[in-house]
Each structure stands twice: as structure tokens, then as C-alpha cells.
Amino acid sequence: MTGADIVVIGGGMAGASAAFELASAAKVVVLERESACGYHATGRSAASFTENYGTATIRRLAKASRPFLERPPEGFAGSPLLAPRGMLTVARADQRAALRDELERALEFVPTMRRVSVDEALALVPVLRRDYLDGAILEPNSMDIDVHGLHQGFLKGIRRRGGTVIVDAEVTALERDGRRWRVSTRAGPLSADIVINAAGAWADEIGRLAGAAPIGLVPKRRTAFTVDAPAGTAVEAWPLANDVGAEFYFKPDAGRLFVSPADATPSLPTDAQAEDIDVAEGVDRLERATTIAVTRVVRRWAGLRSFVTDGSPVAGFDPEARGFFWLAGQGGYGIKTASALARATAALISAGRLPEDQVALGLSAAQLSPARLRGMPVDGGMPATARA
Ligand SMILES: Cc1cc2nc3c(=O)[nH]c(=O)nc-3n(C[C@H](O)[C@H](O)[C@H](O)COP(=O)(O)OP(=O)(O)OC[C@H]3O[C@@H](n4cnc5c(N)ncnc54)[C@H](O)[C@@H]3O)c2cc1C
């Protein structure tokens, strides 16, 4: 049986980034069920980095991730991981109050957020309909993320640091044997001191295998598709345009437009597929807000964004299952927050507390711990019962 210090279940952005952070100091093995890491949520995102989206915990984690994304370690990626892509949040007249509230909330975390006039919004995204638009706010420093470059950087870095990534290795059973976990997989058995559950939408299923209480994860399907850009229009410099009521968003994507109806339909953990009705809804909302007439949908897909009740991610040892670490519930924010959550994971496992820069941003182990979801106290993020 292969032995490891830490087994990470799931080779998506969460598992890959955590394994990268841990691989310098521990023998780490990543187990991925599919034949390629990144097949599920990680390969299906909108690739957006914004500091003005999600719970306060998410916003802080995004801020804590920014330095890594701006200046990754030497040799991590062949090209920059971030590219400028402002975010323009638009509102109709009936959404005026929502836009005001959104700006007020945003300014708490992102002081560069500002209101823009209808004329300025139309200059930024000329296809918006003047008669649709009542107001807009702009996050000038939001970005596009090179998701593939980031994910591959983590996976290559794991191997460079002596770790192992095994694909076609679905975990089928977990058993605690004295001080270690015995992990059964389709690629053979392993043993480890610590298991990290980074199984995305399947995290509660993995928890069940380990005998842990569920964290109440709800995967929600989100649809995306691409359409042709209006003929003769240079779209590349447009910001992402986002409806303040979360009814749609669209942005330039390799010469076309990426569009989403911003749906969030509860789903079982599965290989999510785009439904005709959701694509049609997205086309309709795009056509109502813009002068674009969609003649064809070029590509369509869907992915699962998985949430616990309070909408913030879960990173911490299970309060009852010894040596079982949850890294789940990243919702629609798991790319932009991956670097901070991975560093949090490594620090919680090695030292039982968060990195100093994250504490300085107002983050705490308690905000991330699975114990919060069960109304249990958190002791420095690493309950004594969880120590291997
Ligand atoms: C349409 C859409 C738009 C999004 N836009 C953004 C965005 O703009 N910015 C952002 O930050 N985030 C965004 N997200 C969210 C982001 O994609 C997710 O939060 C992130 O990818 C989650 O990563 P993960 O590694 O937890 O999950 P996944 O990528 O799903 O990885 C989990 C892995 O675990 C594996 N696994 C499951 N069970 C087992 C098992 N038994 N054994 C072995 N392996 C197993 C799966 O095969 C899978 O590869 C978006 C998501 C969607 C769907």
C-alpha cells in the first residue's frame, strides 16, 4: 500500500492549489476520479476576479489571493495570470435601490468602486440599450483570470515539489485504521495521516465515506454559452457587464461574448449539462438589455457551484472525524479565492492557525471551520480531536 502524509481527494482548483501549498513540507498525493483534472467546475467558470462579489469572507479571501495572482512564484506560469477586465454592474429604473445598496456595500471592501453615468456606461459597453439603463457602477480593478494557467501551474508545481497526482483514481472507501486513513481507490489502496476533502460538488459524499456529518452542501447549476460579437465591433476592451439583480452577465471571450443567465438551480452532484430553457432565458435577457440579436449560440455548457448555508467556503478539520480536513463550498468563487484558501489550508494543518496576512484582513479560522455549521466551538481552527 502506498503511504503518504496527506491524501487530497479531487484535482480541481481547490485540491490542486492546496496540494501545491503542502507539497514542499509533506508527502502529498492528489487523487482525481476523472482522466483529467479540471473536468468539472474548475474547467467551466467565467474566469473572473472581482473583490466585490460574495460574502464578506469571500471578499477578504479574494483580496488575500490577489498578491499570488499578480506575482506568482518564479516559473509558475508562462504568462500573466491576470488581465484587466473591469466590472460594470448595471441597473434598470426598478433596480435603482438595489444599485445604491450594492455601491454602499461595495465601498466597504473596494474603495475604488464608483458610480458611472449612463453615458459613460454606454461608452464602455456600447451595445447596452439606453432605454434599459438607469444607472451603473464600475469596479475598475477587477480582472480576468487565466484559469488554465493557474490550475496547470499548481499541478506542475505539485510534481516539482515531489508530490504526486493520480487520475482515474476515484476514491471508493475511507477507513480510519488507528492513527491513519486507509483510502481505497480505483487505482489501488493508499494510506495517509490526513485526508483533504476537495471533491467539489461531491464533498458531502466523500464526508459520508469518512463517517463525518454532512456540511449541507448544495450544488447549484449555472449555465454559460458563447455568442458571436456584433459584426464589425471590437469587443475585447469591454468590461464584464453584470446585472445588479443577478439576472445575467456577459463579457468578451476570445473575440466572442461569454453570456450567463446567472442561474442557480439546485442539483445533485453530477456532470452538469446546459438545459435549453436556461440558454433561452440567457439569450432573452441579453437581447432585452442590449442591441445584440443572437443568431446562434456557438458553445454552451453548465457547471456546479456548491454552497453551504452561509455562502462562505469551508476549510478546516472536521470536529469529530480525526484527520479529516474539509476544503469545500467555494460556490461561485473557487478560482479567485483558491490561492488564499490553499494557504489557509496549509497553515491550519501545519500550525493550527491562519496566515498573518489573512488575519490582518479580518479572516479567522472560525469563519472557515466546518464546526460553525454544526454550532460547535472552534479552537484555533484545529480541534484537538482532529489532530492525527
Ligand atoms: C458557470 C460558472 C462560472 C463560474 N465563475 C467563476 C468565476 O468567475 N470566478 C471564480 O472564482 N469562480 C467561478 N466559478 C466557481 C468555480 O469554478 C468553483 O468554485 C471551483 O472550480 C471549485 O473548484 P473545486 O476544485 O472545489 O471543484 P471541481 O473543479 O469540481 O473539482 C472537484 C474534483 O473532485 C473530483 N472528485 C469528486 N469525487 C471524487 C472521488 N470520489 N474520488 C476522486 N475525485 C473525486 C471531481 O472529479 C472533480 O474533478 C464558476 C463556476 C461555474 C459553474
Ligand as a Chemical Component Dictionary entry (heavy atoms), coordinates in Angstrom:
data_LIG
# 
_chem_comp.id                   LIG 
_chem_comp.type                 NON-POLYMER 
_chem_comp.pdbx_formal_charge   0 
_chem_comp.three_letter_code    LIG 
# 
loop_
_chem_comp_atom.comp_id 
_chem_comp_atom.atom_id 
_chem_comp_atom.alt_atom_id 
_chem_comp_atom.type_symbol 
_chem_comp_atom.charge 
_chem_comp_atom.model_Cartn_x 
_chem_comp_atom.model_Cartn_y 
_chem_comp_atom.model_Cartn_z 
_chem_comp_atom.pdbx_ordinal 
LIG C1  C1  C 0 -20.559 28.790 -14.835 1  
LIG C2  C2  C 0 -19.616 29.004 -13.675 2  
LIG C3  C3  C 0 -18.978 30.228 -13.539 3  
LIG C4  C4  C 0 -18.065 30.429 -12.501 4  
LIG N1  N1  N 0 -17.359 31.598 -12.475 5  
LIG C5  C5  C 0 -16.416 31.789 -11.535 6  
LIG C6  C6  C 0 -15.623 32.964 -11.558 7  
LIG O1  O1  O 0 -15.770 33.810 -12.432 8  
LIG N2  N2  N 0 -14.679 33.137 -10.578 9  
LIG C7  C7  C 0 -14.492 32.200 -9.600  10 
LIG O2  O2  O 0 -13.646 32.423 -8.727  11 
LIG N3  N3  N 0 -15.219 31.063 -9.577  12 
LIG C8  C8  C 0 -16.171 30.828 -10.519 13 
LIG N4  N4  N 0 -16.906 29.677 -10.508 14 
LIG C9  C9  C 0 -16.738 28.742 -9.396  15 
LIG C10 C10 C 0 -15.520 27.848 -9.543  16 
LIG O3  O3  O 0 -15.500 27.281 -10.826 17 
LIG C11 C11 C 0 -15.572 26.764 -8.452  18 
LIG O4  O4  O 0 -15.757 27.345 -7.186  19 
LIG C12 C12 C 0 -14.267 25.978 -8.418  20 
LIG O5  O5  O 0 -13.910 25.495 -9.692  21 
LIG C13 C13 C 0 -14.405 24.802 -7.446  22 
LIG O6  O6  O 0 -13.212 24.041 -7.524  23 
LIG P1  P1  P 0 -13.169 22.621 -6.851  24 
LIG O7  O7  O 0 -11.798 22.093 -7.059  25 
LIG O8  O8  O 0 -13.703 22.699 -5.480  26 
LIG O9  O9  O 0 -14.251 21.741 -7.665  27 
LIG P2  P2  P 0 -14.109 20.878 -9.012  28 
LIG O10 O10 O 0 -13.382 21.616 -10.066 29 
LIG O11 O11 O 0 -15.467 20.378 -9.330  30 
LIG O12 O12 O 0 -13.168 19.694 -8.557  31 
LIG C14 C14 C 0 -13.583 18.656 -7.707  32 
LIG C15 C15 C 0 -12.956 17.379 -8.235  33 
LIG O13 O13 O 0 -13.197 16.312 -7.313  34 
LIG C16 C16 C 0 -13.273 15.137 -8.080  35 
LIG N5  N5  N 0 -13.915 14.069 -7.315  36 
LIG C17 C17 C 0 -15.190 14.020 -6.871  37 
LIG N6  N6  N 0 -15.425 12.852 -6.249  38 
LIG C18 C18 C 0 -14.259 12.162 -6.264  39 
LIG C19 C19 C 0 -13.864 10.876 -5.776  40 
LIG N7  N7  N 0 -14.726 10.054 -5.155  41 
LIG N8  N8  N 0 -12.576 10.483 -5.964  42 
LIG C20 C20 C 0 -11.689 11.292 -6.609  43 
LIG N9  N9  N 0 -12.024 12.513 -7.111  44 
LIG C21 C21 C 0 -13.286 12.937 -6.937  45 
LIG C22 C22 C 0 -14.094 15.558 -9.297  46 
LIG O14 O14 O 0 -13.921 14.654 -10.385 47 
LIG C23 C23 C 0 -13.567 16.951 -9.562  48 
LIG O15 O15 O 0 -12.564 16.985 -10.566 49 
LIG C24 C24 C 0 -17.814 29.414 -11.541 50 
LIG C25 C25 C 0 -18.476 28.191 -11.658 51 
LIG C26 C26 C 0 -19.355 27.968 -12.712 52 
LIG C27 C27 C 0 -20.018 26.628 -12.837 53 
# 
loop_
_chem_comp_bond.comp_id 
_chem_comp_bond.atom_id_1 
_chem_comp_bond.atom_id_2 
_chem_comp_bond.value_order 
_chem_comp_bond.pdbx_ordinal 
LIG C1  C2  SING 1  
LIG C2  C3  SING 2  
LIG C2  C26 DOUB 3  
LIG C3  C4  DOUB 4  
LIG C4  N1  SING 5  
LIG C4  C24 SING 6  
LIG N1  C5  DOUB 7  
LIG C5  C6  SING 8  
LIG C5  C8  SING 9  
LIG C6  O1  DOUB 10 
LIG C6  N2  SING 11 
LIG N2  C7  SING 12 
LIG C7  O2  DOUB 13 
LIG C7  N3  SING 14 
LIG N3  C8  DOUB 15 
LIG C8  N4  SING 16 
LIG N4  C9  SING 17 
LIG N4  C24 SING 18 
LIG C9  C10 SING 19 
LIG C10 O3  SING 20 
LIG C10 C11 SING 21 
LIG C11 O4  SING 22 
LIG C11 C12 SING 23 
LIG C12 O5  SING 24 
LIG C12 C13 SING 25 
LIG C13 O6  SING 26 
LIG O6  P1  SING 27 
LIG P1  O7  DOUB 28 
LIG P1  O8  SING 29 
LIG P1  O9  SING 30 
LIG O9  P2  SING 31 
LIG P2  O10 DOUB 32 
LIG P2  O11 SING 33 
LIG P2  O12 SING 34 
LIG O12 C14 SING 35 
LIG C14 C15 SING 36 
LIG C15 O13 SING 37 
LIG C15 C23 SING 38 
LIG O13 C16 SING 39 
LIG C16 N5  SING 40 
LIG C16 C22 SING 41 
LIG N5  C17 SING 42 
LIG N5  C21 SING 43 
LIG C17 N6  DOUB 44 
LIG N6  C18 SING 45 
LIG C18 C19 SING 46 
LIG C18 C21 DOUB 47 
LIG C19 N7  SING 48 
LIG C19 N8  DOUB 49 
LIG N8  C20 SING 50 
LIG C20 N9  DOUB 51 
LIG N9  C21 SING 52 
LIG C22 O14 SING 53 
LIG C22 C23 SING 54 
LIG C23 O15 SING 55 
LIG C24 C25 DOUB 56 
LIG C25 C26 SING 57 
LIG C26 C27 SING 58 
# 
